[in-house]
């Protein structure tokens, strides 16, 4: 529950226009969808792995290792791309 609270707090604070995410914990997607409803659909979800055109206002949600597949992401690579 504390992870979902942190997710909700981060997304509420940053108020991203788009969230770049790939897979991950289903609760994170539930929080994104709840905020999407509260903000009348003003949040778009894009695939973190397939997007290279990040824009101002985007939030990259990087979960590593990825739950439940344990896929690893190179944090430095995504930091440079952002």
DODRENMAR-909572 format. One record per atom (N, C-alpha, C): residue number from 1; residue in one letter; atom name; x, y, z. Coordinates in nm, 2 decimals, m for minus. Layout:
NODE k r a u v w
NODE NUM a CA X Y Z .
...
//
This chain:
NODE k r a u v w
NODE 1 x N 0.08 m0.12 0.00 .
NODE 1 x CA 0.00 0.00 0.00 .
NODE 1 x C 0.09 0.13 0.00 .
NODE 2 x N 0.20 0.12 0.07 .
NODE 2 x CA 0.29 0.24 0.07 .
NODE 2 x C 0.34 0.27 m0.07 .
NODE 3 x N 0.37 0.17 m0.15 .
NODE 3 x CA 0.41 0.19 m0.29 .
NODE 3 x C 0.31 0.26 m0.37 .
NODE 4 x N 0.19 0.22 m0.36 .
NODE 4 x CA 0.08 0.29 m0.43 .
NODE 4 x C 0.06 0.43 m0.38 .
NODE 5 x N 0.07 0.45 m0.25 .
NODE 5 x CA 0.06 0.59 m0.20 .
NODE 5 x C 0.17 0.68 m0.26 .
NODE 6 x N 0.29 0.62 m0.27 .
NODE 6 x CA 0.41 0.70 m0.32 .
NODE 6 x C 0.38 0.73 m0.47 .
NODE 7 x N 0.33 0.63 m0.54 .
NODE 7 x CA 0.30 0.64 m0.68 .
NODE 7 x C 0.19 0.76 m0.70 .
NODE 8 x N 0.09 0.75 m0.62 .
NODE 8 x CA m0.02 0.85 m0.63 .
NODE 8 x C 0.04 0.99 m0.60 .
NODE 9 x N 0.12 1.00 m0.49 .
NODE 9 x CA 0.18 1.13 m0.45 .
NODE 9 x C 0.27 1.18 m0.56 .
NODE 10 x N 0.36 1.10 m0.62 .
NODE 10 x CA 0.45 1.15 m0.73 .
NODE 10 x C 0.37 1.20 m0.85 .
NODE 11 x N 0.27 1.12 m0.89 .
NODE 11 x CA 0.19 1.16 m1.01 .
NODE 11 x C 0.11 1.28 m0.98 .
NODE 12 x N 0.05 1.29 m0.86 .
NODE 12 x CA m0.03 1.41 m0.83 .
NODE 12 x C 0.06 1.53 m0.82 .
NODE 13 x N 0.18 1.52 m0.77 .
NODE 13 x CA 0.27 1.63 m0.75 .
NODE 13 x C 0.32 1.68 m0.89 .
NODE 14 x N 0.37 1.59 m0.97 .
NODE 14 x CA 0.43 1.63 m1.10 .
NODE 14 x C 0.33 1.66 m1.21 .
NODE 15 x N 0.21 1.60 m1.19 .
NODE 15 x CA 0.10 1.62 m1.29 .
NODE 15 x C 0.15 1.61 m1.44 .
NODE 16 x N 0.20 1.50 m1.47 .
NODE 16 x CA 0.25 1.48 m1.61 .
NODE 16 x C 0.15 1.49 m1.72 .
NODE 17 x N 0.19 1.53 m1.83 .
NODE 17 x CA 0.10 1.53 m1.95 .
NODE 17 x C 0.10 1.39 m2.01 .
NODE 18 x N 0.21 1.32 m2.00 .
NODE 18 x CA 0.22 1.18 m2.05 .
NODE 18 x C 0.31 1.10 m1.95 .
NODE 19 x N 0.27 0.98 m1.93 .
NODE 19 x CA 0.35 0.89 m1.85 .
NODE 19 x C 0.40 0.78 m1.94 .
NODE 20 x N 0.53 0.77 m1.94 .
NODE 20 x CA 0.60 0.66 m2.02 .
NODE 20 x C 0.63 0.55 m1.93 .
NODE 21 x N 0.57 0.43 m1.95 .
NODE 21 x CA 0.58 0.32 m1.87 .
NODE 21 x C 0.57 0.19 m1.95 .
NODE 22 x N 0.64 0.09 m1.91 .
NODE 22 x CA 0.64 m0.04 m1.98 .
NODE 22 x C 0.61 m0.15 m1.88 .
NODE 23 x N 0.49 m0.21 m1.89 .
NODE 23 x CA 0.45 m0.32 m1.80 .
NODE 23 x C 0.45 m0.27 m1.66 .
NODE 24 x N 0.50 m0.36 m1.57 .
NODE 24 x CA 0.50 m0.32 m1.43 .
NODE 24 x C 0.39 m0.36 m1.35 .
NODE 25 x N 0.39 m0.31 m1.23 .
NODE 25 x CA 0.29 m0.35 m1.13 .
NODE 25 x C 0.15 m0.29 m1.17 .
NODE 26 x N 0.05 m0.38 m1.16 .
NODE 26 x CA m0.08 m0.34 m1.21 .
NODE 26 x C m0.14 m0.23 m1.13 .
NODE 27 x N m0.10 m0.22 m1.00 .
NODE 27 x CA m0.15 m0.11 m0.92 .
NODE 27 x C m0.10 0.03 m0.97 .
NODE 28 x N 0.02 0.04 m1.02 .
NODE 28 x CA 0.06 0.16 m1.08 .
NODE 28 x C m0.03 0.20 m1.20 .
NODE 29 x N m0.07 0.11 m1.28 .
NODE 29 x CA m0.16 0.14 m1.39 .
NODE 29 x C m0.30 0.18 m1.34 .
NODE 30 x N m0.34 0.12 m1.23 .
NODE 30 x CA m0.47 0.16 m1.17 .
NODE 30 x C m0.46 0.30 m1.12 .
NODE 31 x N m0.35 0.34 m1.06 .
NODE 31 x CA m0.34 0.48 m1.01 .
NODE 31 x C m0.34 0.58 m1.13 .
NODE 32 x N m0.26 0.54 m1.24 .
NODE 32 x CA m0.26 0.63 m1.36 .
NODE 32 x C m0.40 0.64 m1.41 .
NODE 33 x N m0.48 0.53 m1.42 .
NODE 33 x CA m0.61 0.54 m1.47 .
NODE 33 x C m0.71 0.62 m1.38 .
NODE 34 x N m0.69 0.61 m1.25 .
NODE 34 x CA m0.77 0.69 m1.16 .
NODE 34 x C m0.74 0.84 m1.18 .
NODE 35 x N m0.62 0.88 m1.19 .
NODE 35 x CA m0.58 1.02 m1.21 .
NODE 35 x C m0.63 1.07 m1.35 .
NODE 36 x N m0.62 0.98 m1.44 .
NODE 36 x CA m0.67 1.01 m1.58 .
NODE 36 x C m0.82 1.05 m1.57 .
NODE 37 x N m0.90 0.97 m1.50 .
NODE 37 x CA m1.04 1.00 m1.48 .
NODE 37 x C m1.06 1.13 m1.41 .
NODE 38 x N m0.98 1.15 m1.30 .
NODE 38 x CA m1.00 1.28 m1.22 .
NODE 38 x C m0.96 1.40 m1.30 .
NODE 39 x N m0.87 1.38 m1.40 .
NODE 39 x CA m0.82 1.50 m1.48 .
NODE 39 x C m0.88 1.49 m1.62 .
NODE 40 x N m1.00 1.43 m1.63 .
NODE 40 x CA m1.07 1.42 m1.76 .
NODE 40 x C m0.99 1.38 m1.88 .
NODE 41 x N m0.91 1.27 m1.85 .
NODE 41 x CA m0.83 1.21 m1.96 .
NODE 41 x C m0.71 1.29 m2.00 .
NODE 42 x N m0.66 1.39 m1.92 .
NODE 42 x CA m0.55 1.47 m1.96 .
NODE 42 x C m0.41 1.41 m1.95 .
NODE 43 x N m0.41 1.28 m1.91 .
NODE 43 x CA m0.28 1.21 m1.90 .
NODE 43 x C m0.28 1.10 m2.01 .
NODE 44 x N m0.18 1.10 m2.09 .
NODE 44 x CA m0.16 1.00 m2.19 .
NODE 44 x C m0.06 0.90 m2.14 .
NODE 45 x N m0.08 0.77 m2.18 .
NODE 45 x CA 0.02 0.67 m2.14 .
NODE 45 x C 0.09 0.62 m2.27 .
NODE 46 x N 0.22 0.63 m2.26 .
NODE 46 x CA 0.30 0.59 m2.38 .
NODE 46 x C 0.40 0.48 m2.34 .
NODE 47 x N 0.44 0.39 m2.43 .
NODE 47 x CA 0.53 0.28 m2.40 .
NODE 47 x C 0.67 0.33 m2.38 .
NODE 48 x N 0.73 0.31 m2.26 .
NODE 48 x CA 0.86 0.35 m2.23 .
NODE 48 x C 0.97 0.30 m2.32 .
NODE 49 x N 0.95 0.17 m2.36 .
NODE 49 x CA 1.06 0.11 m2.44 .
NODE 49 x C 1.05 0.15 m2.59 .
NODE 50 x N 0.93 0.19 m2.64 .
NODE 50 x CA 0.91 0.22 m2.78 .
NODE 50 x C 0.92 0.37 m2.81 .
NODE 51 x N 0.93 0.45 m2.71 .
NODE 51 x CA 0.93 0.59 m2.73 .
NODE 51 x C 1.07 0.65 m2.71 .
NODE 52 x N 1.11 0.73 m2.81 .
NODE 52 x CA 1.24 0.80 m2.79 .
NODE 52 x C 1.22 0.95 m2.80 .
NODE 53 x N 1.10 0.99 m2.83 .
NODE 53 x CA 1.06 1.13 m2.84 .
NODE 53 x C 1.00 1.18 m2.71 .
NODE 54 x N 1.08 1.19 m2.60 .
NODE 54 x CA 1.02 1.24 m2.48 .
NODE 54 x C 1.01 1.39 m2.49 .
NODE 55 x N 0.91 1.45 m2.42 .
NODE 55 x CA 0.88 1.59 m2.43 .
NODE 55 x C 0.87 1.65 m2.29 .
NODE 56 x N 0.88 1.78 m2.28 .
NODE 56 x CA 0.86 1.85 m2.15 .
NODE 56 x C 0.72 1.81 m2.10 .
NODE 57 x N 0.71 1.78 m1.97 .
NODE 57 x CA 0.59 1.74 m1.91 .
NODE 57 x C 0.57 1.59 m1.91 .
NODE 58 x N 0.66 1.51 m1.97 .
NODE 58 x CA 0.65 1.37 m1.96 .
NODE 58 x C 0.71 1.32 m1.83 .
NODE 59 x N 0.66 1.21 m1.78 .
NODE 59 x CA 0.72 1.15 m1.66 .
NODE 59 x C 0.75 1.00 m1.70 .
NODE 60 x N 0.87 0.97 m1.68 .
NODE 60 x CA 0.92 0.83 m1.71 .
NODE 60 x C 0.91 0.75 m1.59 .
NODE 61 x N 0.82 0.65 m1.59 .
NODE 61 x CA 0.80 0.56 m1.48 .
NODE 61 x C 0.88 0.43 m1.50 .
NODE 62 x N 1.00 0.42 m1.44 .
NODE 62 x CA 1.09 0.31 m1.46 .
NODE 62 x C 1.09 0.22 m1.34 .
NODE 63 x N 1.04 0.10 m1.37 .
NODE 63 x CA 1.04 0.00 m1.26 .
NODE 63 x C 1.15 m0.11 m1.30 .
NODE 64 x N 1.25 m0.12 m1.21 .
NODE 64 x CA 1.35 m0.22 m1.24 .
NODE 64 x C 1.40 m0.28 m1.11 .
NODE 65 x N 1.40 m0.41 m1.10 .
NODE 65 x CA 1.35 m0.50 m1.20 .
NODE 65 x C 1.20 m0.50 m1.21 .
NODE 66 x N 1.16 m0.52 m1.33 .
NODE 66 x CA 1.02 m0.51 m1.37 .
NODE 66 x C 0.94 m0.63 m1.30 .
NODE 67 x N 0.83 m0.59 m1.24 .
NODE 67 x CA 0.74 m0.69 m1.17 .
NODE 67 x C 0.63 m0.73 m1.27 .
NODE 68 x N 0.61 m0.85 m1.30 .
NODE 68 x CA 0.66 m0.97 m1.24 .
NODE 68 x C 0.77 m1.05 m1.32 .
NODE 69 x N 0.82 m0.99 m1.43 .
NODE 69 x CA 0.91 m1.06 m1.52 .
NODE 69 x C 1.05 m1.05 m1.48 .
NODE 70 x N 1.09 m0.96 m1.39 .
NODE 70 x CA 1.23 m0.94 m1.35 .
NODE 70 x C 1.31 m0.88 m1.46 .
NODE 71 x N 1.25 m0.83 m1.57 .
NODE 71 x CA 1.33 m0.76 m1.67 .
NODE 71 x C 1.40 m0.64 m1.61 .
NODE 72 x N 1.53 m0.62 m1.66 .
NODE 72 x CA 1.60 m0.51 m1.60 .
NODE 72 x C 1.61 m0.39 m1.70 .
NODE 73 x N 1.61 m0.27 m1.66 .
NODE 73 x CA 1.63 m0.15 m1.74 .
NODE 73 x C 1.76 m0.08 m1.70 .
NODE 74 x N 1.82 m0.02 m1.79 .
NODE 74 x CA 1.94 0.06 m1.76 .
NODE 74 x C 1.90 0.20 m1.73 .
NODE 75 x N 1.90 0.23 m1.60 .
NODE 75 x CA 1.85 0.36 m1.55 .
NODE 75 x C 1.93 0.48 m1.62 .
NODE 76 x N 2.06 0.47 m1.63 .
NODE 76 x CA 2.14 0.57 m1.70 .
NODE 76 x C 2.10 0.60 m1.84 .
NODE 77 x N 2.07 0.49 m1.91 .
NODE 77 x CA 2.02 0.51 m2.05 .
NODE 77 x C 1.90 0.59 m2.06 .
NODE 78 x N 1.80 0.56 m1.98 .
NODE 78 x CA 1.67 0.63 m1.98 .
NODE 78 x C 1.69 0.78 m1.93 .
NODE 79 x N 1.78 0.80 m1.84 .
NODE 79 x CA 1.81 0.93 m1.79 .
NODE 79 x C 1.86 1.02 m1.90 .
NODE 80 x N 1.95 0.96 m1.98 .
NODE 80 x CA 2.01 1.03 m2.10 .
NODE 80 x C 1.91 1.06 m2.20 .
NODE 81 x N 1.82 0.97 m2.23 .
NODE 81 x CA 1.71 0.98 m2.33 .
NODE 81 x C 1.61 1.09 m2.29 .
NODE 82 x N 1.59 1.11 m2.16 .
NODE 82 x CA 1.49 1.20 m2.11 .
NODE 82 x C 1.55 1.34 m2.12 .
//
